[in-house]
Amino acid sequence: MIRKYRIGTPIETDSVVEKIKLSSGMVPGWEFDEKKKTLSMRMDADAAVYGLGVQVRGINKRGWHYVSFCADEPHHEEGKTSLYGANNFFVYVPSDKGDQRRFGMYVDTPGRVEFDIGFYNKDMFQVIFDEADAYTYLIEEEDDPDNNGASGILSIVRQFRRIIGRSYIAPRWAFGFGQSRWSYMNEDEVREVADAYDRTGIPLDSIYLDIDYMERYKDFTVSEENFPDFPAFVSEMKNRGLHLVPIIDAGVKIEKGYDVYEEGIAGDHFVKDGKGSPFTAAVWPGRVHFPDFLKEDTRRWFGEKYRRLMDAGIDGFWNDMNEPAIFYSEEHLAEVFEKLDTYKDKNLDIHSFFELQGLIGGLCNREEDYRSFYHEYKGERLRHDRVHNLYGFNMTRAAGEAFERIAPDSRPLLFSRASYIGMHRYAGIWTGDNMSWWSHLLLSIQQLPGLNMCGFLFAGSDIGGFGGDVTEELMIRWVSFGIFTPLFRNHSAMGTRRQELFRFNDTETMRRLVELRYALIPYLYSEYVRAAEQDEMLFRPLSFEYENDPRAAGVEDELFVGRSIMIAPVYTQNARGRYVYLPEEMKLVRFRSFSDYDEEWLSAGDHFLKAEPGEVPVFIRKGCELRLAEPVMRTSELPEYDELDKYVFRG
Amino acid sequence: MIRKYRIGTPIETDSVVEKIKLSSGMVPGWEFDEKKKTLSMRMDADAAVYGLGVQVRGINKRGWHYVSFCADEPHHEEGKTSLYGANNFFVYVPSDKGDQRRFGMYVDTPGRVEFDIGFYNKDMFQVIFDEADAYTYLIEEEDDPDNNGASGILSIVRQFRRIIGRSYIAPRWAFGFGQSRWSYMNEDEVREVADAYDRTGIPLDSIYLDIDYMERYKDFTVSEENFPDFPAFVSEMKNRGLHLVPIIDAGVKIEKGYDVYEEGIAGDHFVKDGKGSPFTAAVWPGRVHFPDFLKEDTRRWFGEKYRRLMDAGIDGFWNDMNEPAIFYSEEHLAEVFEKLDTYKDKNLDIHSFFELQGLIGGLCNREEDYRSFYHEYKGERLRHDRVHNLYGFNMTRAAGEAFERIAPDSRPLLFSRASYIGMHRYAGIWTGDNMSWWSHLLLSIQQLPGLNMCGFLFAGSDIGGFGGDVTEELMIRWVSFGIFTPLFRNHSAMGTRRQELFRFNDTETMRRLVELRYALIPYLYSEYVRAAEQDEMLFRPLSFEYENDPRAAGVEDELFVGRSIMIAPVYTQNARGRYVYLPEEMKLVRFRSFSDYDEEWLSAGDHFLKAEPGEVPVFIRKGCELRLAEPVMRTSELPEYDELDKYVFRG
């Protein structure tokens, strides 16, 4: 049962594809304070809140505040409030003590909105708008006998997913292992990576090209110096069974003669500043203009550009910097330099010193810059901040819509950093620039249910962590979790310790783990496709499956993956195991490789589970089964799930 | 059994007070590579390493690298390598499988030294020197029948503690609750805090004065505007049973007519730049000189200044910014401004932009600044970086030595931010500028054993977190842990959410928790004094007490506190309990207040322990007892431990 309500004059976002009749009045159960632009509701003392896509903190979002305003935020500390996505769907689950009922709510507004879920006052839920213009969708449980046995929370999620349209389905090869680095600088570096993986026998399906493959960071160019014959190189890799996946950035370099820039100017495709000229900011290429992806013909124009790389044989892309990230705006930088002059003349006191630090530190992703340019959207001129959260969505939609024209019969890989609900129909996401921290391994586990709820099924974190230096133990544990996520990609930043799996001492363990991944792919991919087609969640917390078990509600580090298995990853340093809670009896299979494991039935309740680095505990649900393939070096060599009969684990 | 070895030409640090004969040759069990200035040792696959004082990551330090170079580092993320202290003592504990033996090692060198404990290579321990000049002390187990039943690790620690001298003993009132803020700006704000605590019935013993009590951040001054009659105000507070504890910074403001500055110049007390003039840097007061605390007569001069505040009735201090923190050096700032001019003229490309950001971001605590000034130390002129880690130690020693002269019969409170072993004889420490993060609550638990090993028994973290915004639940959990730490102080930064306990909704729970602290003080203080006098640890991980229990070695979140009790704090959001491992049967007392609790015997093994916010589980060891006092509003009203007989809990 879904009802739709209106607050103010909402901007249409295209996130909901089903037509839903507008109900009159305010969304029931919430109070709206017009002056404070705030919806509020008292929470039951034991209520939990789930959802919100890619965000900080735990699976249960209660106890913090979250700001939906897509942010280029590489410091995913628990004190932050925004990450890359803005995904405003949540489910509220009260305890059974009070008289509140479970419900889902989607706050469809493309501007900034804050969800204070017991931060300011531990028992209050507040939705605080920048501009109180939104559609809110209230989703209540359906008393649907044909519910496939799914519980209330899952039925709420399924109803929501139904109205936002079917999730993007990635190709099976995208479930293969991907190796990335900012950046492999030329053909030889890419070849060396491919060779080393083949030499160590670690399966691999893709190598990612970060920004340096381009000619001076110009979208849809390839450096001729470093990749002198790109189509031939793509084809060489393809012949080895390897896909190259280039990055595409949101900003278009301002450069006379660069065709994308020239076409953008000629076609009036760029966002405008207050005076109507193309807005200028700086990102990787230096000064850029941003395409106005909110315009349909700009999407069509930009989308067509992917064809160049697809013509060269490319069949996968990642869209980046599309919050959009802004290193600085030209106008503000000039102001800062003027201000700097005044510091120089006077004796810098401590107050001015902090001001100076703030000026320079505050150049990037500055709120005022986001208020200084304009879109044309559905016939209106709108200031960017009002539609900020649609930007990455529509960049990626541009690509997704183009793929339907360019390659209607194939399934290209596409994922994005920024997101808004609706984008899930076109692409997956990765969780952005995390760090090589144990706490970020846990975060990457905890982010999956919220993403799945919002339709993002193809998702994953940078395995091993993007920033900072990984250790071998952290990498082993991260890979041991990552083998279950659709996107399974090792990525790291310039200047950090090299972390390709073949660079560690214990490549034997790395190989066994990636082999186990390949053995799992038939199961994972079929469950993934099914989840997309049936509007279900691939990753589900225990509380979604055992709603009446209060202990299940407190479990923040175990996930069901598909219908048959549950995982309990180890995410602490020097651990030799971890605690696990089983809501019911399950079969434990402790894998050291696809063919080396021990099995044991564990009773419902609490267990300390031994799991040395390199050991992967998998729990098989009673009455379910997990079939593994024999591992291969490329996904293309894998059979389908229902062809498997050799390695069958029964719960 | 302690042996002392020499590498190069060590600088004496005064950290070891017992005379130990020098053994010839290199420390056995380690290889020394002269070219790499590195000591290295292969670690047993299951070996653990403990110690290193205030550092990031877990109790077992294996799996990361740590740099001893006292740092003003408010971002205590797991990717950092240095915090405020440099405490180079550790214990190595191999598994019983190999042929290695347990030992302790103290690397006594006042310059930068890195401990790579399985970071670069998971099985190698490397001690990497900046300058390979050090004494190393190798401490092996004593086969001492008179060991008081203590285990091997503890006997190693005790031997080490014996040679570094008895730990500072804080007054009992310092175990009372302390309320701090950067800053209470004037008398009225302090009074309001005192009034609000008294009104809500939450016990309190001290209120801290952060930098704004001073006249423009000048050490040993008090703002006449904000504290017009300071001695009268101190006395007013003392009459209410409250101690005021002012902060003292390392840098002395450069200001004509300011007597401390003038005396420092006249007495030649400041560190010198390369040309022999006083080195100028900026900290809170703007431009400052740093006293050369490494000189005995400078220590005597600076120490005498505390007398002014003591004459006004002050009996407690915290020494801050003594790494020393440097916001910028005058010389380098001039260079940066010159460089900025060159950016302005050219069109700033992305490369120059990052350079600009780095220039400004890198002004603070810059390594090159630490290489640009000089000390006079034991008759030598030494560049600062070579003795960096002695600076905070000797600032605090200046105060401690002065107190022995000024108040020989009393026990003033003194603690410091920077530390080096040796300072533990003069003062305690607080763990510096943490954040209001759940992960920092865990960190504050994990830092205690390492601190205790190095002699720092009077220690604690900023309860609720210094930076960032705390939530009520995090504060309740942090207080629930903090009631066991000697320093029990709520402190937070300017600009963050106010976090005095009376500001939350549930002041009733806050009151019960602080009351429980006061009920515990007789136990805690007597165990603390005993630990100091007997060279023991107040906080001990399970692995120190149950060396032959491999499960105990993996427990990173349970601590013995004194001889009778073990604690297992809850440190995750929305938790209703946690797992606990008991190496042997223990009595659980789950306190809701000193007089409201339930008791239960728990068997050895794993348990899921229910603990709602506001519930404090305490485990009493078999055959031990815990006696509680009836809570009072001030520590002065508390009886001694052996006078207690009403609330007795027996294990």
Interface residues (C-beta under 8 A of the other chain):
Chain A: A48 R57 G58 N60 R62 G63 W64 E77 E78 G79 G118 F119 N121 K122 A282 V283 W284 P285 G286 F327 Y328 L333 F337 L340 D341 Y343 K344 L348 D349 I350 F353 L356 Q357 I360 G361 L363 M435 S436 W437 W438 S439 G467 G468 D469 T471 E472 E473 L474 N505 P550 R551 G554 E556 T572 Q573 N574 A575 R576 G577 Y579 Y581 D606 H607 F608
Chain B: A48 R57 G58 N60 R62 G63 W64 E77 E78 G79 G118 F119 N121 K122 A282 V283 W284 P285 G286 F327 Y328 L333 F337 L340 D341 Y343 K344 L348 D349 I350 F353 L356 Q357 I360 G361 L363 M435 S436 W437 W438 S439 G467 G468 D469 T471 E472 E473 L474 N505 P550 R551 G554 E556 T572 Q573 N574 A575 R576 G577 Y579 Y581 D606 H607 F608
